[in-house]
Amino acid sequence: MVANIIFGIGITALTGALATVAGSAEDTESNIGSQGDPNSQVQLAPQMGFLHRIFNKAVAGEPPAYGLWCALGAGLAWAFMAMQVNAVLAIVIGSVLAVLVQGVYATTAYLGRTASLAKFGQPVYVDILKSMTSVTMAHAFIAVFCVVTLCHLINGALGHPFPLPLLGLIWGIALGAAGSATGNPYYGKERQYQNQKFGAGVPISASGNIVRYAEAGERNSLDNGFFTHKIGGSASGICFGLIVFLELWRTILFDKISAGWGAIVVGILMILIFTVVDRYIEVWARKNYGPYMEAKVAS
């Protein structure tokens, strides 16, 4: 019994580490591709007269997109393993094939979206298409590979009853949701609108007026990736890593109590604790920083 618990906690720690890497890569991929919530401002910019060199590949939100890619990678890996292919090789091949679909998705999305903006003068930058697509595919591979691997560990080592493709779909959606909720606000508020006063929000008059110039020359999506990965990507990784770790942790330790009700009760208690902590941090921040105010000029 004790040995099983120790083994389960070890697998939980490993899956949490994989999830942390996946979350960081997912948010960076999303920001480079401008796929998340702040994408609306990138789409609006040419319509407001602000042409840019940002790679804009959003068609679906991150949760359904990563649900598709992770489910595809997990399904292909599952099929290869059913044909007696080594598990590691099967996961790698499945992830590569899923990322090829992601590359097609990114290419057609960028070309289609830019074509819809042709009447506003937004050009298709071939160098942006070629360079950004490969970078987003690289980050997507890391995210998909980590998710498929942790799903295989959950299925094979922990004996989860769901098949690998279904686990890939569930955790892919969770990965996209974590990156969208955690990392994208940093990309949208702190990077796209660095020309606005900090804490002032985005006034209606500034809609679409995103920052288009970097320290030297026009800004592109790689500049956004370098910037947002430092904090937004790390925060997304920690978020998704904690989700996976705490979910499996409570299941491993408390699932045997009262026919599974022990794990459910612990999960509810964890949600309540996080709610109280989040509320405390929000109130503390509002009291200490308050609403945005114009700086007072000394007379």
Backbone torsions as a table, in degrees:
resi	resn	phi	psi	omega
1	MET	NA	-50.1	-179.6
2	VAL	-64.3	-40.9	179.7
3	ALA	-62.4	-39.0	178.5
4	ASN	-64.8	-39.4	179.1
5	ILE	-66.0	-43.7	179.7
6	ILE	-62.9	-42.9	177.5
7	PHE	-61.9	-43.6	179.7
8	GLY	-63.3	-40.4	178.3
9	ILE	-66.3	-36.5	176.8
10	GLY	-63.2	-44.9	177.0
11	ILE	-63.9	-38.0	177.9
12	THR	-61.4	-43.8	178.7
13	ALA	-63.7	-40.6	180.0
14	LEU	-66.3	-44.1	178.3
15	THR	-65.5	-35.2	176.4
16	GLY	-63.6	-39.2	177.5
17	ALA	-65.7	-43.8	177.3
18	LEU	-61.3	-40.8	179.8
19	ALA	-65.1	-36.0	178.5
20	THR	-63.7	-44.3	177.2
21	VAL	-64.0	-42.7	-179.6
22	ALA	-62.0	-42.9	-179.6
23	GLY	-64.1	-41.1	178.7
24	SER	-65.6	-43.9	179.6
25	ALA	-67.0	-38.8	-179.8
26	GLU	-62.8	-45.5	-178.6
27	ASP	-66.2	-40.0	178.4
28	THR	-65.0	-42.5	176.9
29	GLU	-60.8	-41.3	-179.4
30	SER	-66.3	-41.6	-178.8
31	ASN	-69.7	-39.0	177.0
32	ILE	-65.0	-37.7	178.9
33	GLY	-87.5	-3.2	-177.6
34	SER	50.2	53.7	-175.1
35	GLN	-98.5	-20.1	-171.2
36	GLY	-83.9	-161.2	-176.4
37	ASP	-54.3	-42.6	-177.8
38	PRO	-68.8	-3.6	-177.7
39	ASN	-59.7	-26.9	-177.3
40	SER	-59.4	-33.3	178.9
41	GLN	-72.5	-33.6	176.1
42	VAL	-67.6	-41.1	178.1
43	GLN	-66.4	-34.1	-176.9
44	LEU	-78.1	-26.1	-171.9
45	ALA	-52.9	-52.3	-179.9
46	PRO	-60.9	-32.3	179.2
47	GLN	-67.7	-23.2	177.3
48	MET	-96.7	5.8	177.6
49	GLY	91.7	14.1	-178.6
50	PHE	-112.1	92.2	178.4
51	LEU	-73.9	149.4	-172.9
52	HIS	-148.7	171.5	177.3
53	ARG	-117.7	37.9	178.4
54	ILE	-92.3	133.4	179.8
55	PHE	-75.9	113.9	-171.4
56	ASN	-115.6	98.5	-174.1
57	LYS	-116.7	15.5	-175.6
58	ALA	-75.3	126.4	168.4
59	VAL	-126.3	-48.4	173.6
60	ALA	-110.6	161.0	174.5
61	GLY	-70.5	169.3	-177.9
62	GLU	-62.5	-43.8	-178.9
63	PRO	-57.4	-50.9	178.8
64	PRO	-68.1	-33.6	-179.8
65	ALA	-65.2	-48.9	-179.3
66	TYR	-73.9	-25.5	171.2
67	GLY	-61.4	-41.5	178.5
68	LEU	-65.5	-51.5	-173.9
69	TRP	-66.2	-41.8	-179.4
70	CYS	-70.8	-37.6	176.6
71	ALA	-66.0	-38.7	177.8
72	LEU	-65.3	-47.0	178.7
73	GLY	-62.1	-42.6	180.0
74	ALA	-68.2	-38.7	179.8
75	GLY	-65.3	-42.2	178.6
76	LEU	-67.3	-41.8	177.5
77	ALA	-61.6	-41.4	178.8
78	TRP	-61.6	-41.5	179.5
79	ALA	-66.6	-42.0	178.8
80	PHE	-64.9	-40.2	178.9
81	MET	-66.7	-31.3	176.0
82	ALA	-66.9	-22.9	176.4
83	MET	-93.1	18.2	175.9
84	GLN	69.2	25.4	173.5
85	VAL	-80.6	142.3	178.2
86	ASN	-51.3	138.4	-173.4
87	ALA	-59.2	-44.2	-179.0
88	VAL	-63.0	-46.1	179.3
89	LEU	-64.1	-39.3	179.8
90	ALA	-63.7	-41.0	179.4
91	ILE	-66.5	-41.2	179.2
92	VAL	-62.9	-48.1	-178.6
93	ILE	-64.0	-44.6	178.9
94	GLY	-60.2	-41.0	179.3
95	SER	-67.9	-40.1	178.9
96	VAL	-62.2	-45.6	-179.6
97	LEU	-65.1	-37.7	177.4
98	ALA	-64.6	-38.3	-179.3
99	VAL	-71.1	-30.6	173.9
100	LEU	-61.4	-38.9	174.9
101	VAL	-64.5	-40.3	177.4
102	GLN	-61.5	-37.8	179.1
103	GLY	-65.7	-41.2	176.0
104	VAL	-63.2	-44.3	177.8
105	TYR	-57.0	-47.9	-178.1
106	ALA	-64.4	-41.6	-178.5
107	THR	-64.9	-50.6	-178.5
108	THR	-66.8	-34.7	179.5
109	ALA	-66.6	-44.5	179.8
110	TYR	-63.3	-47.6	-178.7
111	LEU	-65.3	-41.7	-179.5
112	GLY	-66.1	-44.6	-179.7
113	ARG	-66.1	-41.9	-179.7
114	THR	-67.6	-37.1	177.8
115	ALA	-61.9	-35.8	178.9
116	SER	-69.0	-16.1	179.5
117	LEU	-102.4	10.1	-176.2
118	ALA	-59.9	-37.1	-177.8
119	LYS	-68.8	-13.5	175.9
120	PHE	-97.4	3.2	175.5
121	GLY	88.2	9.3	179.6
122	GLN	-77.1	117.2	-178.9
123	PRO	-85.4	162.2	170.1
124	VAL	-89.3	118.7	178.0
125	TYR	-93.0	109.4	-176.2
126	VAL	-64.8	-37.3	179.5
127	ASP	-65.2	-35.9	177.0
128	ILE	-66.4	-44.2	179.2
129	LEU	-59.2	-46.3	-176.7
130	LYS	-69.4	-43.3	-174.9
131	SER	-79.4	-41.0	-175.8
132	MET	-73.8	-35.5	-179.3
133	THR	-61.3	-44.0	-180.0
134	SER	-64.7	-36.8	-179.5
135	VAL	-69.7	-43.1	178.4
136	THR	-65.3	-35.9	178.1
137	MET	-64.8	-38.4	179.2
138	ALA	-63.8	-45.1	178.9
139	HIS	-68.6	-37.3	178.4
140	ALA	-64.3	-36.8	178.3
141	PHE	-61.6	-43.9	179.7
142	ILE	-60.1	-46.0	-178.4
143	ALA	-64.3	-48.0	-177.5
144	VAL	-66.1	-43.3	179.5
145	PHE	-59.5	-45.0	-179.2
146	CYS	-64.9	-40.7	-179.5
147	VAL	-67.9	-44.6	179.6
148	VAL	-63.9	-37.8	179.1
149	THR	-65.3	-45.7	-179.9
150	LEU	-67.2	-32.5	175.7
151	CYS	-65.7	-38.7	177.9
152	HIS	-65.3	-39.1	177.6
153	LEU	-66.0	-41.8	178.6
154	ILE	-63.3	-40.9	-177.7
155	ASN	-75.2	-48.3	-173.5
156	GLY	-83.2	-47.9	-175.1
157	ALA	-82.5	-37.8	-177.2
158	LEU	-96.8	-6.4	175.5
159	GLY	71.5	32.2	178.4
160	HIS	-64.3	137.1	-174.9
161	PRO	-74.4	-19.6	-178.8
162	PHE	-70.6	142.2	176.5
163	PRO	-69.4	160.2	-174.9
164	LEU	-57.3	-44.5	-179.6
165	PRO	-61.4	-38.0	179.5
166	LEU	-68.5	-39.7	175.2
167	LEU	-62.5	-39.9	177.7
168	GLY	-61.1	-40.8	178.0
169	LEU	-63.7	-46.5	-177.1
170	ILE	-64.1	-50.6	-176.6
171	TRP	-75.7	-24.5	173.5
172	GLY	-66.2	-42.9	176.2
173	ILE	-62.9	-42.1	179.1
174	ALA	-63.8	-39.5	178.3
175	LEU	-61.8	-48.9	179.3
176	GLY	-62.2	-37.8	179.3
177	ALA	-67.1	-39.6	179.5
178	ALA	-64.3	-44.8	178.8
179	GLY	-66.9	-38.5	-178.9
180	SER	-66.5	-40.6	-176.5
181	ALA	-80.8	-28.5	-172.5
182	THR	-100.3	-49.9	-172.8
183	GLY	-89.4	-32.1	-174.6
184	ASN	-64.3	-37.7	176.8
185	PRO	-57.9	-34.9	178.5
186	TYR	-65.1	-41.0	178.5
187	TYR	-65.8	-45.2	-175.4
188	GLY	-72.1	-47.1	-172.8
189	LYS	-85.8	-39.1	-173.4
190	GLU	-92.5	-22.3	-176.5
191	ARG	-106.8	-49.0	-177.2
192	GLN	-69.7	-27.1	-175.9
193	TYR	-122.6	46.9	174.7
194	GLN	-69.0	-14.9	178.9
195	ASN	-83.4	-2.9	176.3
196	GLN	-99.4	153.5	179.6
197	LYS	-64.0	137.4	-175.9
198	PHE	-61.1	128.6	178.2
199	GLY	86.1	-2.8	-175.9
200	ALA	-85.6	-11.2	-174.9
201	GLY	77.4	-171.7	179.9
202	VAL	-113.5	105.3	178.7
203	PRO	-66.8	157.2	-178.9
204	ILE	-57.8	-36.4	-178.3
205	SER	-65.3	-18.6	-179.0
206	ALA	-98.1	5.7	-178.9
207	SER	-58.7	127.4	-179.8
208	GLY	83.6	-11.7	-178.4
209	ASN	-86.1	64.1	-179.4
210	ILE	-75.8	161.7	177.2
211	VAL	-71.8	122.3	-173.8
212	ARG	-114.7	-3.7	-177.2
213	TYR	-123.9	134.6	-179.5
214	ALA	-94.1	-168.1	-179.4
215	GLU	-62.5	-30.6	177.4
216	ALA	-142.6	106.6	178.9
217	GLY	87.7	-170.2	-178.4
218	GLU	-77.3	142.2	179.8
219	ARG	-75.9	140.7	172.4
220	ASN	-126.2	-176.6	-172.8
221	SER	-69.6	-24.4	176.3
222	LEU	-66.0	-36.1	175.7
223	ASP	-60.9	-41.3	178.4
224	ASN	-64.7	-39.2	179.9
225	GLY	-64.5	-43.7	178.0
226	PHE	-59.8	-40.9	-175.9
227	PHE	-72.7	-49.7	-171.5
228	THR	-76.8	-22.8	-178.7
229	HIS	-65.0	-28.5	-175.4
230	LYS	-61.8	-44.0	-176.4
231	ILE	-117.9	-50.9	-178.3
232	GLY	-61.7	-45.1	179.3
233	GLY	-65.9	-42.7	179.4
234	SER	-64.0	-42.2	179.2
235	ALA	-64.3	-40.1	178.2
236	SER	-64.7	-40.4	178.4
237	GLY	-62.8	-45.0	178.7
238	ILE	-63.6	-39.8	179.7
239	CYS	-60.6	-53.7	-177.9
240	PHE	-68.0	-36.8	177.6
241	GLY	-61.2	-42.0	178.4
242	LEU	-67.7	-37.7	178.3
243	ILE	-58.9	-49.6	-178.0
244	VAL	-67.1	-46.5	-176.5
245	PHE	-62.8	-49.7	-176.5
246	LEU	-68.9	-33.6	177.4
247	GLU	-63.6	-47.7	-179.4
248	LEU	-73.4	-34.1	-179.1
249	TRP	-60.3	-48.4	-179.0
250	ARG	-67.9	-32.4	179.4
251	THR	-68.6	-44.3	-178.5
252	ILE	-62.8	-43.1	-172.5
253	LEU	-84.1	-32.5	-168.9
254	PHE	-120.0	2.1	-176.5
255	ASP	-67.4	-26.5	-177.6
256	LYS	-82.1	-8.1	-177.5
257	ILE	-86.7	124.1	176.2
258	SER	53.3	46.2	175.5
259	ALA	56.1	39.5	176.7
260	GLY	96.8	-14.8	-179.7
261	TRP	-67.5	-26.1	177.9
262	GLY	-60.8	-43.2	178.8
263	ALA	-66.1	-36.5	179.3
264	ILE	-66.5	-43.7	179.5
265	VAL	-63.1	-43.3	178.5
266	VAL	-62.5	-39.8	177.8
267	GLY	-61.5	-42.5	178.1
268	ILE	-64.1	-42.4	178.4
269	LEU	-62.3	-39.5	177.9
270	MET	-62.7	-41.9	178.7
271	ILE	-62.4	-43.5	179.3
272	LEU	-63.4	-41.0	179.6
273	ILE	-63.9	-46.0	178.9
274	PHE	-63.7	-35.8	178.6
275	THR	-63.6	-44.6	179.9
276	VAL	-65.0	-44.3	-179.9
277	VAL	-63.4	-44.7	178.7
278	ASP	-60.4	-43.0	179.8
279	ARG	-63.9	-41.1	179.0
280	TYR	-61.7	-44.7	-179.7
281	ILE	-63.9	-40.2	-179.9
282	GLU	-64.1	-45.9	179.5
283	VAL	-64.3	-42.0	179.2
284	TRP	-60.6	-43.9	-179.3
285	ALA	-65.3	-40.9	179.8
286	ARG	-66.4	-38.5	179.6
287	LYS	-69.1	-36.9	-175.8
288	ASN	-83.5	-31.9	-176.6
289	TYR	-109.5	-33.5	176.2
290	GLY	65.1	-172.5	178.7
291	PRO	-71.5	160.6	178.6
292	TYR	-66.9	134.5	179.1
293	MET	-135.4	146.5	176.7
294	GLU	-64.6	141.7	178.5
295	ALA	-66.3	136.0	179.3
296	LYS	-79.0	132.7	179.7
297	VAL	-92.1	124.6	-179.6
298	ALA	-65.8	133.4	-178.8
299	SER	-89.1	NA	NA
